[in-house]
Amino acid sequence: MNDRWWAAVLVYPAPLYAGLLTLQHFWAGSFLFPLGFGIALAFGSATGFGLLRRPAWVWWGRLCFVVVSLVPVAYGSLGSGAVLDLACGIAVGSPFLWLEYAWRDNVSPGARVLALELALLIGLLGLASIGAAPPGASAGGQYLQGVNQVLAGQVRGIADVLTGVSPPSMPLESTLDVVYAALGGLGLAGVVLPWASPRTALDEPLPWSWLRRQPVPAPSPAVSEELGLRPGQRDALATRTLPHAPEAMGTPGFGAFLVMAALVLGFVALAVSAPSYALLALVLGTVGAFVVVALVLSRRLTQLGGLSA
């Protein structure tokens, strides 16, 4: 069982919102389309929260989902409407099959970010296909045609940008859902916040507390005079070997996360309201950051506590 279930509470809303909105738009009365979504959601939640733990069952189940969804989607024109509805429903709910890797504590940071990005991308494709799907087909057929049109339009737009031509449309760029963007930011917080917990190089948790503790004076053991240390050196060692945990309300470095979040939110707001100024701010901010880092690294280290005396 994952001990960071609270991170899953932050990660789940964004793909769940996009999936339910896609189901609501394309559902035409066939129960197989929402059934495929529900099965993928249930299986992914069971594996993510530890209800289904045997690796053989987990990987065989994921393989079955891949076969059942990809084969009808790849041959959508040959598959029947019922089979295609079930396959496309699984495709809409597919982010939950790997979403657990975005908040599991035994997964590398890069894998967590990649899992979240893939889940958000599938949700964005579903939202973009809502306005691109032609009417008349079944729920699965409309969803599949909408996704195909979105991908084709996105590829054409990227090709136009690379050749110096102004693209007529960029489906993924023009799809702006404020609620989905906010929930995506919440999911990103669920991925990033566990990193704020202080740990050793062996990934062992270090003691910290959200509540401010009252300072408890504890005598430091006196350094033996047999070591041949001068009085200043003994005093320095005594003040640097505190026997209690740091008395702070937050984890070390939590202030840096707050500053980073404020900068990201400010940049996103500027990019939406004034894209041209956002690019200038990004360039100036990057140059300024390099200058500040260079100035900090160029400072010489000072002697601490008279230990080198």
Secondary structure as the mmCIF struct_conf table of DSSP 4:
data_model
#
loop_
_struct_conf.conf_type_id
_struct_conf.id
_struct_conf.beg_label_comp_id
_struct_conf.beg_label_asym_id
_struct_conf.beg_label_seq_id
_struct_conf.end_label_comp_id
_struct_conf.end_label_asym_id
_struct_conf.end_label_seq_id
BEND BEND1 ASP A 3 ASP A 3
HELX_RH_AL_P HELX_RH_AL_P1 TRP A 5 VAL A 11
BEND BEND2 TYR A 12 TYR A 12
HELX_RH_AL_P HELX_RH_AL_P2 PRO A 13 PHE A 26
BEND BEND3 GLY A 29 GLY A 29
TURN_TY1_P TURN_TY1_P1 PHE A 31 PHE A 31
HELX_RH_AL_P HELX_RH_AL_P3 LEU A 32 GLY A 48
TURN_TY1_P TURN_TY1_P2 PHE A 49 GLY A 50
BEND BEND4 LEU A 51 LEU A 52
HELX_RH_AL_P HELX_RH_AL_P4 PRO A 55 ALA A 74
TURN_TY1_P TURN_TY1_P3 TYR A 75 LEU A 78
BEND BEND5 GLY A 79 GLY A 79
HELX_RH_AL_P HELX_RH_AL_P5 GLY A 81 VAL A 92
TURN_TY1_P TURN_TY1_P4 GLY A 93 SER A 94
HELX_RH_AL_P HELX_RH_AL_P6 PRO A 95 TRP A 98
HELX_RH_3T_P HELX_RH_3T_P1 LEU A 99 ALA A 102
TURN_TY1_P TURN_TY1_P5 TRP A 103 TRP A 103
TURN_TY1_P TURN_TY1_P6 ASP A 105 ASN A 106
BEND BEND6 VAL A 107 VAL A 107
HELX_RH_AL_P HELX_RH_AL_P7 PRO A 109 ILE A 130
TURN_TY1_P TURN_TY1_P7 GLY A 131 ALA A 132
HELX_LH_PP_P HELX_LH_PP_P1 ALA A 133 PRO A 134
TURN_TY1_P TURN_TY1_P8 PRO A 135 GLY A 136
BEND BEND7 ALA A 137 ALA A 137
HELX_RH_AL_P HELX_RH_AL_P8 ALA A 139 LEU A 162
TURN_TY1_P TURN_TY1_P9 THR A 163 GLY A 164
BEND BEND8 PRO A 168 PRO A 168
HELX_RH_AL_P HELX_RH_AL_P9 PRO A 171 SER A 174
HELX_RH_AL_P HELX_RH_AL_P10 VAL A 178 VAL A 192
HELX_RH_3T_P HELX_RH_3T_P2 LEU A 193 ALA A 196
BEND BEND9 SER A 197 SER A 197
STRN STRN1 ARG A 199 ARG A 199
TURN_TY1_P TURN_TY1_P10 ALA A 201 LEU A 202
HELX_LH_PP_P HELX_LH_PP_P2 GLU A 204 GLU A 204
STRN STRN2 PRO A 205 PRO A 205
HELX_LH_PP_P HELX_LH_PP_P3 LEU A 206 PRO A 207
BEND BEND10 TRP A 210 LEU A 211
HELX_LH_PP_P HELX_LH_PP_P4 ARG A 212 PRO A 215
HELX_LH_PP_P HELX_LH_PP_P5 PRO A 219 SER A 224
HELX_RH_3T_P HELX_RH_3T_P3 GLU A 225 LEU A 227
HELX_RH_AL_P HELX_RH_AL_P11 PRO A 231 THR A 239
TURN_TY1_P TURN_TY1_P11 ARG A 240 ARG A 240
BEND BEND11 PRO A 243 HIS A 244
BEND BEND12 MET A 249 GLY A 250
TURN_TY1_P TURN_TY1_P12 PRO A 252 GLY A 253
HELX_RH_AL_P HELX_RH_AL_P12 PHE A 254 SER A 273
HELX_RH_AL_P HELX_RH_AL_P13 PRO A 275 SER A 298
BEND BEND13 ARG A 299 ARG A 299
HELX_LH_PP_P HELX_LH_PP_P6 ARG A 300 GLN A 303
TURN_TY1_P TURN_TY1_P13 GLY A 305 SER A 308
#
